[in-house]
Amino acid sequence: MATHVIVDGYNLLGVRGQVGRTDAAGGEAAREQLLRDLSAYRQRKGHPITVVFDGWQQGVGAERQEHRAGLLVIYSRRGERADQVIQRLAEEYGRDCAVVSSDREIADYAKAIGAFVIAAAEFESRLRVKPAMTTQSGPYQKDGPEEDLPRRNPEKKGNPRKLPKALRKRSRQLRGF
């Protein structure tokens, strides 16, 4: 089963530096660009994606949902924050979802129910990655290690080059993104 990705829309726009625009047209253009990027990502990876935007200050009385470019876009109702909608969705999907947000409250809640959490900045970097270039010998790979191994306590036994279990699990989960 494909992992359902739940995105905190304004959190991801904040990472891009596009949140807090003074004119409504600039904010709308930023949201549209984000939706286009997420749609392209969905086509590349095949994950169903739900994007949640705040509507608690200028929204309408009921939650609004739209299907656009293969994405489910949810605007929270007036008086309800996007955080509450994301928590509700994460609880509904449980372990079968990944939550994209840098909000600590959302991340802690999602981890507690078993969902995978990825920070908005980390997801943004994966969103910007173009599909892997292929050569005759296979996929293009850069030289050198992808990430530095953490130092282990010298008194511990076992393979010092092996990542701790929690980091190996996170690495496996990130491969899907």
C-alpha positions in Angstrom: 0.0 0.0 0.0 1.3 3.5 -0.9 2.1 5.8 2.0 -0.4 8.7 2.2 1.4 12.0 2.5 -0.2 14.7 4.6 1.4 18.1 4.0 1.1 21.2 6.2 0.7 23.7 3.3 1.7 27.0 5.0 4.5 25.3 6.8 6.0 24.2 3.5 5.5 27.6 2.0 7.3 29.1 5.0 10.3 26.9 4.3 10.2 28.3 0.7 10.1 31.9 2.1 6.7 32.5 0.5 4.4 32.7 3.5 3.2 36.0 4.8 2.9 37.8 1.5 1.2 41.1 1.9 -0.9 40.9 -1.3 -3.5 38.2 -1.7 -2.4 37.5 -5.3 1.1 36.7 -4.3 -0.1 34.3 -1.7 -2.4 32.6 -4.2 0.4 32.3 -6.7 2.6 30.7 -4.1 -0.1 28.2 -3.2 -0.7 27.4 -6.9 3.1 26.8 -7.5 3.3 24.6 -4.4 0.3 22.5 -5.7 2.0 22.2 -9.1 5.2 21.0 -7.5 3.4 18.5 -5.3 1.4 17.2 -8.2 4.6 16.6 -10.2 6.1 14.8 -7.1 2.9 12.6 -6.8 3.3 11.6 -10.5 6.9 10.7 -9.9 6.5 8.8 -6.7 2.9 7.6 -6.7 2.0 8.6 -3.2 -1.5 9.9 -2.6 -1.1 13.5 -1.2 -3.3 15.7 1.0 -2.4 19.3 1.5 -3.9 21.2 4.4 -4.1 25.0 4.6 -5.3 27.2 7.4 -8.7 28.7 7.1 -9.3 29.5 10.7 -9.1 33.3 10.4 -10.7 34.0 7.0 -12.2 30.7 6.1 -15.8 29.8 5.8 -18.0 28.0 8.5 -17.3 24.5 7.1 -14.2 22.7 6.1 -13.7 22.9 2.3 -12.1 20.1 0.2 -11.0 20.3 -3.4 -9.5 17.7 -5.8 -6.9 19.5 -7.9 -4.2 18.0 -10.1 -4.5 14.7 -8.4 -4.2 16.2 -4.9 -6.7 16.5 -2.1 -6.6 20.1 -0.9 -8.3 20.9 2.4 -8.9 24.3 3.9 -9.8 24.2 7.6 -13.0 25.8 8.7 -13.2 29.1 10.5 -12.0 28.7 14.1 -10.1 25.4 13.3 -6.4 25.4 12.7 -4.7 23.2 10.0 -2.8 21.5 12.8 -6.1 20.0 14.1 -7.0 18.8 10.7 -3.6 17.2 10.2 -3.8 15.5 13.5 -7.2 14.1 12.7 -6.0 12.8 9.3 -2.9 11.3 10.8 -5.0 9.5 13.4 -7.3 8.2 10.6 -4.4 6.8 8.5 -2.2 5.8 11.4 1.0 4.0 10.3 0.1 4.2 6.6 0.9 8.0 6.4 3.7 10.4 6.4 3.3 13.8 7.9 5.2 16.7 6.4 5.6 19.5 9.0 8.2 21.3 11.0 5.6 22.0 13.8 6.8 20.2 16.9 3.3 19.6 18.2 2.1 17.9 15.0 5.4 15.9 14.7 5.1 14.6 18.3 1.5 13.7 17.9 2.1 11.9 14.5 5.1 10.0 15.9 3.0 8.9 19.0 0.4 7.2 16.7 3.1 5.6 14.6 3.1 7.8 11.5 6.3 8.7 9.8 7.3 12.4 10.2 9.5 14.4 7.8 10.5 18.0 8.4 9.2 20.5 5.8 12.8 21.6 4.9 13.9 18.0 4.3 10.8 17.3 2.2 11.3 20.5 0.2 14.8 19.3 -0.7 13.3 16.0 -1.9 10.5 17.9 -3.8 13.1 19.8 -5.7 15.2 16.8 -6.8 14.7 15.9 -10.4 14.3 12.2 -11.3 17.6 10.3 -11.2 19.7 10.6 -14.4 20.5 7.2 -15.9 23.7 6.3 -17.6 24.6 3.1 -19.5 26.0 1.6 -16.3 22.9 2.4 -14.2 21.6 5.3 -12.1 23.9 8.2 -11.5 25.4 8.2 -8.0 27.6 10.9 -6.5 31.0 10.0 -5.1 31.4 9.7 -1.4 29.0 8.8 1.5 25.6 10.4 1.5 25.6 11.2 5.1 28.3 11.1 7.8 28.1 8.2 10.2 27.6 9.2 13.9 30.4 8.5 16.3 29.8 5.6 18.6 31.0 5.3 22.2 34.3 3.3 22.0 33.2 1.2 25.0 30.2 -0.3 23.1 30.6 -3.6 21.4 29.5 -4.4 17.8 30.2 -3.0 14.4 31.2 0.7 14.8 30.3 1.4 11.2 26.7 0.2 11.6 24.1 2.9 12.2 22.0 2.7 15.3 18.7 0.8 14.8 16.5 4.0 14.9 18.6 5.7 12.2 18.6 2.6 10.0 14.8 2.5 10.3 14.5 6.2 9.4 16.9 5.7 6.5 14.6 2.9 5.2 11.6 5.0 5.5 13.2 8.0 3.7 14.1 5.8 0.7 10.4 5.9 -0.3 10.6 9.6 -0.7 
